Amino acid sequence: MAAFFLAPNMLIFGVFVLFPLLVNIVYSMTGGNALFLTNRTFVGLDQYERLFSCANYLDPRSCREDLFWTAVWNTAWFVVLQVTLMVGVALVTALILNRELKARGFWRAVFFFPVLLSPVVVGLIWRWILQREGLLNFMLYSAGGEPVNWLVERDWAFFWAITVSVWAHMGFYALILLAGLQAIPKDLYEAAEMDGTRPVRVFWRITLPLLMPNLLVVLVLTLIRAVQIFDEVYVLTGGGPGTSTLFITQYIYEIGFASHLRNPGLASAASILMGLVLIVLTLFQLGVARRNDRRSGKT
């Protein structure tokens, strides 16, 4: 009976996930710019060797595929900054929305509303705000300031790529944390209040430990989302200026489909490497969480 109910889901999962994954692995071992496998030649691990052909991995210019390593380091910086900011902002937002506020339901809807927008719409909205003659520069000019090329200067473009991503997805993660906060028994807070415990100590001793499972879920989801960032940043900056906001997913798209020198095998190899990195990072986080659970269980 269990197999009967699992069969439809497993069939869909196999057709749309496992089979494309296997095809992608085969593609990564072929060469040429032809799209169909029958027209492609088997080259073994040459595509992976091409990606790792580097004199100094810290200097993308010394690599054969310099754009790939530029995208890798851009993605690494983006993940570190965006995940840290996303988790912090989502946690603060959840703590505020969990308090007794006037029109609390309205404010929860306001913070969750950007999640309902498609990434393309998010990118178009912020591009209209941040362009040279956009809303933000209009406000600066009205206040006596000088317009800024937000999407033309490298540092500002990277900053806004992170900011827009946090704005677009923070509400979803705040909702997960808010559900975790509401699941914490209020008796613990009442007991802490009767003992005269300071709010900071209550947060570190009660709220944070009991919220840790939700935080782990948020951390894993934000990490996966950050590594796969593409839609809103591609609409917002197109990977520019230069290669300052070129991330790994856009590199895969460009080299596999958009470039006139397209190489589906190289794009497939890059996507396989990205998937392996995501698996390793996720397993590492789950391992750390299990170790912490065992320590807390012993204590």
Contacts in CASP RR format, 6 or more apart in sequence:
PFRMAT RR
TARGET T0000
AUTHOR 0000-0000-0000
METHOD contacts of the structure
MODEL  1
MAAFFLAPNMLIFGVFVLFPLLVNIVYSMTGGNALFLTNRTFVGLDQYER
LFSCANYLDPRSCREDLFWTAVWNTAWFVVLQVTLMVGVALVTALILNRE
LKARGFWRAVFFFPVLLSPVVVGLIWRWILQREGLLNFMLYSAGGEPVNW
LVERDWAFFWAITVSVWAHMGFYALILLAGLQAIPKDLYEAAEMDGTRPV
RVFWRITLPLLMPNLLVVLVLTLIRAVQIFDEVYVLTGGGPGTSTLFITQ
YIYEIGFASHLRNPGLASAASILMGLVLIVLTLFQLGVARRNDRRSGKT
23 37 0 8 1.000
24 268 0 8 1.000
24 271 0 8 1.000
24 272 0 8 1.000
25 268 0 8 1.000
25 272 0 8 1.000
26 37 0 8 1.000
27 37 0 8 1.000
27 40 0 8 1.000
27 264 0 8 1.000
27 265 0 8 1.000
27 268 0 8 1.000
28 47 0 8 1.000
28 48 0 8 1.000
28 265 0 8 1.000
28 268 0 8 1.000
28 269 0 8 1.000
28 271 0 8 1.000
28 272 0 8 1.000
29 42 0 8 1.000
29 43 0 8 1.000
29 44 0 8 1.000
29 45 0 8 1.000
29 47 0 8 1.000
29 265 0 8 1.000
30 37 0 8 1.000
30 40 0 8 1.000
30 41 0 8 1.000
30 42 0 8 1.000
30 43 0 8 1.000
30 44 0 8 1.000
30 264 0 8 1.000
30 265 0 8 1.000
31 40 0 8 1.000
31 41 0 8 1.000
31 42 0 8 1.000
31 43 0 8 1.000
31 46 0 8 1.000
31 47 0 8 1.000
31 263 0 8 1.000
31 265 0 8 1.000
32 40 0 8 1.000
32 41 0 8 1.000
32 263 0 8 1.000
32 264 0 8 1.000
32 265 0 8 1.000
33 261 0 8 1.000
33 262 0 8 1.000
33 263 0 8 1.000
33 264 0 8 1.000
34 40 0 8 1.000
35 264 0 8 1.000
40 264 0 8 1.000
40 265 0 8 1.000
47 263 0 8 1.000
47 265 0 8 1.000
47 266 0 8 1.000
47 268 0 8 1.000
47 269 0 8 1.000
48 269 0 8 1.000
48 273 0 8 1.000
50 64 0 8 1.000
50 65 0 8 1.000
50 266 0 8 1.000
50 269 0 8 1.000
51 65 0 8 1.000
51 68 0 8 1.000
51 266 0 8 1.000
51 269 0 8 1.000
51 270 0 8 1.000
51 273 0 8 1.000
53 63 0 8 1.000
53 64 0 8 1.000
53 65 0 8 1.000
54 62 0 8 1.000
54 63 0 8 1.000
54 64 0 8 1.000
54 69 0 8 1.000
55 62 0 8 1.000
55 63 0 8 1.000
56 62 0 8 1.000
56 63 0 8 1.000
57 63 0 8 1.000
57 69 0 8 1.000
60 66 0 8 1.000
60 67 0 8 1.000
60 68 0 8 1.000
60 69 0 8 1.000
60 70 0 8 1.000
60 72 0 8 1.000
60 73 0 8 1.000
63 69 0 8 1.000
65 266 0 8 1.000
67 243 0 8 1.000
67 246 0 8 1.000
67 251 0 8 1.000
67 254 0 8 1.000
67 255 0 8 1.000
68 248 0 8 1.000
68 251 0 8 1.000
68 270 0 8 1.000
70 243 0 8 1.000
70 246 0 8 1.000
71 243 0 8 1.000
71 246 0 8 1.000
71 247 0 8 1.000
71 248 0 8 1.000
71 250 0 8 1.000
71 251 0 8 1.000
72 248 0 8 1.000
74 158 0 8 1.000
74 243 0 8 1.000
74 244 0 8 1.000
74 245 0 8 1.000
74 246 0 8 1.000
74 247 0 8 1.000
75 226 0 8 1.000
75 227 0 8 1.000
75 229 0 8 1.000
75 247 0 8 1.000
75 248 0 8 1.000
77 158 0 8 1.000
78 158 0 8 1.000
78 161 0 8 1.000
78 162 0 8 1.000
78 226 0 8 1.000
78 229 0 8 1.000
78 247 0 8 1.000
79 223 0 8 1.000
79 226 0 8 1.000
79 227 0 8 1.000
81 162 0 8 1.000
82 162 0 8 1.000
82 165 0 8 1.000
82 166 0 8 1.000
82 222 0 8 1.000
82 226 0 8 1.000
82 229 0 8 1.000
83 219 0 8 1.000
83 222 0 8 1.000
83 223 0 8 1.000
83 226 0 8 1.000
85 162 0 8 1.000
85 166 0 8 1.000
86 165 0 8 1.000
86 166 0 8 1.000
86 169 0 8 1.000
86 170 0 8 1.000
86 173 0 8 1.000
86 222 0 8 1.000
86 226 0 8 1.000
87 173 0 8 1.000
87 215 0 8 1.000
87 218 0 8 1.000
87 219 0 8 1.000
87 222 0 8 1.000
89 166 0 8 1.000
89 170 0 8 1.000
89 174 0 8 1.000
90 170 0 8 1.000
90 171 0 8 1.000
90 173 0 8 1.000
90 174 0 8 1.000
90 176 0 8 1.000
90 177 0 8 1.000
90 218 0 8 1.000
91 174 0 8 1.000
91 177 0 8 1.000
91 215 0 8 1.000
93 111 0 8 1.000
93 170 0 8 1.000
93 171 0 8 1.000
93 174 0 8 1.000
94 174 0 8 1.000
94 175 0 8 1.000
94 177 0 8 1.000
94 178 0 8 1.000
94 181 0 8 1.000
95 181 0 8 1.000
95 207 0 8 1.000
97 104 0 8 1.000
97 107 0 8 1.000
97 108 0 8 1.000
97 111 0 8 1.000
97 174 0 8 1.000
97 178 0 8 1.000
98 178 0 8 1.000
98 181 0 8 1.000
98 182 0 8 1.000
101 107 0 8 1.000
108 175 0 8 1.000
108 178 0 8 1.000
111 170 0 8 1.000
111 171 0 8 1.000
111 174 0 8 1.000
112 171 0 8 1.000
112 172 0 8 1.000
112 174 0 8 1.000
112 175 0 8 1.000
114 122 0 8 1.000
114 167 0 8 1.000
114 168 0 8 1.000
114 169 0 8 1.000
114 170 0 8 1.000
114 171 0 8 1.000
115 168 0 8 1.000
115 169 0 8 1.000
115 171 0 8 1.000
115 172 0 8 1.000
117 125 0 8 1.000
117 168 0 8 1.000
118 231 0 8 1.000
119 168 0 8 1.000
119 230 0 8 1.000
119 231 0 8 1.000
119 232 0 8 1.000
119 235 0 8 1.000
120 231 0 8 1.000
120 232 0 8 1.000
120 235 0 8 1.000
122 164 0 8 1.000
122 167 0 8 1.000
122 168 0 8 1.000
122 231 0 8 1.000
122 232 0 8 1.000
122 235 0 8 1.000
123 164 0 8 1.000
123 231 0 8 1.000
123 232 0 8 1.000
123 235 0 8 1.000
123 236 0 8 1.000
124 235 0 8 1.000
126 160 0 8 1.000
126 164 0 8 1.000
126 167 0 8 1.000
126 232 0 8 1.000
126 236 0 8 1.000
127 151 0 8 1.000
127 235 0 8 1.000
127 236 0 8 1.000
128 134 0 8 1.000
128 135 0 8 1.000
129 135 0 8 1.000
129 136 0 8 1.000
130 136 0 8 1.000
130 150 0 8 1.000
130 151 0 8 1.000
130 160 0 8 1.000
130 236 0 8 1.000
131 137 0 8 1.000
131 150 0 8 1.000
131 151 0 8 1.000
132 147 0 8 1.000
132 149 0 8 1.000
132 152 0 8 1.000
133 147 0 8 1.000
136 150 0 8 1.000
137 147 0 8 1.000
137 148 0 8 1.000
137 150 0 8 1.000
140 146 0 8 1.000
140 147 0 8 1.000
140 148 0 8 1.000
141 147 0 8 1.000
148 156 0 8 1.000
149 156 0 8 1.000
150 156 0 8 1.000
150 157 0 8 1.000
150 160 0 8 1.000
151 157 0 8 1.000
151 160 0 8 1.000
151 236 0 8 1.000
151 237 0 8 1.000
151 241 0 8 1.000
152 241 0 8 1.000
153 241 0 8 1.000
154 241 0 8 1.000
154 242 0 8 1.000
154 244 0 8 1.000
155 244 0 8 1.000
157 237 0 8 1.000
157 240 0 8 1.000
157 241 0 8 1.000
157 244 0 8 1.000
157 245 0 8 1.000
158 244 0 8 1.000
158 245 0 8 1.000
160 236 0 8 1.000
160 237 0 8 1.000
161 229 0 8 1.000
161 233 0 8 1.000
161 236 0 8 1.000
161 237 0 8 1.000
161 245 0 8 1.000
164 232 0 8 1.000
164 233 0 8 1.000
164 236 0 8 1.000
165 226 0 8 1.000
165 229 0 8 1.000
165 232 0 8 1.000
165 233 0 8 1.000
168 232 0 8 1.000
169 222 0 8 1.000
169 225 0 8 1.000
173 218 0 8 1.000
173 221 0 8 1.000
173 222 0 8 1.000
176 214 0 8 1.000
176 217 0 8 1.000
176 218 0 8 1.000
176 221 0 8 1.000
177 211 0 8 1.000
177 214 0 8 1.000
177 215 0 8 1.000
177 218 0 8 1.000
179 214 0 8 1.000
180 210 0 8 1.000
180 211 0 8 1.000
180 214 0 8 1.000
181 207 0 8 1.000
181 211 0 8 1.000
183 210 0 8 1.000
184 206 0 8 1.000
184 207 0 8 1.000
184 210 0 8 1.000
184 211 0 8 1.000
188 206 0 8 1.000
188 210 0 8 1.000
189 202 0 8 1.000
189 206 0 8 1.000
192 201 0 8 1.000
192 202 0 8 1.000
192 205 0 8 1.000
192 206 0 8 1.000
197 205 0 8 1.000
208 215 0 8 1.000
209 296 0 8 1.000
212 289 0 8 1.000
212 292 0 8 1.000
213 289 0 8 1.000
216 285 0 8 1.000
216 286 0 8 1.000
216 289 0 8 1.000
219 285 0 8 1.000
220 282 0 8 1.000
220 285 0 8 1.000
220 286 0 8 1.000
223 278 0 8 1.000
223 281 0 8 1.000
223 282 0 8 1.000
223 285 0 8 1.000
224 278 0 8 1.000
224 282 0 8 1.000
227 248 0 8 1.000
227 249 0 8 1.000
227 274 0 8 1.000
227 277 0 8 1.000
227 278 0 8 1.000
228 249 0 8 1.000
228 274 0 8 1.000
229 247 0 8 1.000
229 249 0 8 1.000
230 247 0 8 1.000
230 249 0 8 1.000
230 250 0 8 1.000
230 253 0 8 1.000
233 239 0 8 1.000
233 245 0 8 1.000
233 247 0 8 1.000
233 250 0 8 1.000
234 250 0 8 1.000
234 253 0 8 1.000
236 245 0 8 1.000
237 244 0 8 1.000
237 245 0 8 1.000
238 245 0 8 1.000
238 250 0 8 1.000
239 245 0 8 1.000
239 246 0 8 1.000
239 247 0 8 1.000
239 250 0 8 1.000
240 246 0 8 1.000
248 270 0 8 1.000
248 274 0 8 1.000
249 274 0 8 1.000
251 270 0 8 1.000
252 267 0 8 1.000
252 270 0 8 1.000
252 271 0 8 1.000
252 274 0 8 1.000
253 267 0 8 1.000
255 262 0 8 1.000
255 263 0 8 1.000
255 266 0 8 1.000
255 267 0 8 1.000
255 270 0 8 1.000
256 262 0 8 1.000
256 263 0 8 1.000
256 264 0 8 1.000
256 265 0 8 1.000
256 266 0 8 1.000
256 267 0 8 1.000
257 267 0 8 1.000
END
